[in-house]
């Protein structure tokens, strides 16, 4: 263990997918990397614009999650060297906290020989995050349908359709999950509950069966998006009209403020801004919101783990190791 260096690459995720509040998640081709090894004293190296301001002591989330793994496995590893680079923007609705939790769980487990099962890591991640959708997607890859009763989380994984792509519009402001959840009502009508159960069921069936044309009808929601629309000006217009501009459907990504549109591969223009990109950016700009867009594919893999022997492998700074994979 003392001679082991672990590097884990973890995908971002989008949650809810419209109607599947706290139950549906999909991994995306945007990544964070965590490097972990045993050290004489705990030290941190953070890289990338997303990492500024994070604590560099034992209050750090990655360190604390790693200690939970060690405790669960019955081992003691009090001092760690931790490096991290993330292309996943913080508090934007793309699963940044879930990727950090999953990465810390997987890296620390691999560091001590992987005594904990993937299911155990999933249970721990769900309890830490408070819902299973983002962590399930980052841990297992693909599309994950999950349920949690406060004690146990269960899931079924769906392989993403090979033609499914996404376009995300990331506004230049943060929106905490806590604030977004505070906008939700404490109760809803039976009619709205039935509406969401039917749409969520339809969406799962469409994704599992490859019925991409059904997505536009299945991504509608009455449970959370109407109540959060006021927090993201332009969102209601985008959700209502994205299909007119080439999308299969659109949703608020997680708690937002990122908006995500599902697209069938081959429908976007190969050069210049697509009609859909222009629509998303212009709609937000009319509300005074600057944003950037990214074309992302569903990520079919969960964390990718590399284990090295420190005694035979020279230490290479994490950015140099992954420079061909980072977003520019």
Protein Blocks (a to p, Z undefined) as FASTA:
>chain_A
ZZpccddddddddehjlmagokaccddfddddddddddfbdcdddedjklgoiacbfkbf
klmmmmmmmmmnopacfbccdddddfbdghehnommmmmmmmmmmmmmmmnopaacfklm
mmmmmmmnopaklmmmmmngpjdddddehlaccdddddddfkbccdddddfbdcdfklmm
mmpcfbdcfklmmmmmmmmmmmmmmmmnopaklmmmmmgcfklmmmmmmmmghklmmmmm
mmmnopabdcdehjbjadcddddehiacfedjdfklmmmmmmmmmnopacddddddddfb
dcddddddfklmccddfklmmmmmpcZZ
